[in-house]
Amino acid sequence: MGEREKTGVFQVGGRQLRDVEEALRYVYGALVERGYNPVDQIVGYLVSGDPTYITSHKDARTLIRQIDRDLLLEELVRCYVRVTLGGTVDPR
């Protein structure tokens, strides 16, 4: 996946988020604010596709539904490789 494909404009309330990473940070923060375990909730959403895993607080559920789940997974793997393995994702 190229850089262009993971970017976009996502609307949440009156705010625009510019890419999948920023959207995930926003959703993560909303889950924390409501007292949820954000990792468990996001995994539940990704595995099941059930948006009720994501809080409606701060329109996080609306936001996450704007993003294809495959794009969310790709971004999570890309961040894991970059941070944990210290590498870059081969664009092939």
Buried (B, 14 or more C-beta within 10 A) or exposed (E): EEEEEBEBEBEBEEEEBEBBBEBBEBBBBBBEEBEBEBEEBBEBBBEEEEEEBBBEBBBBBBBBEEBEBEBBEBBBEBBEBEEEEEEEBEEE
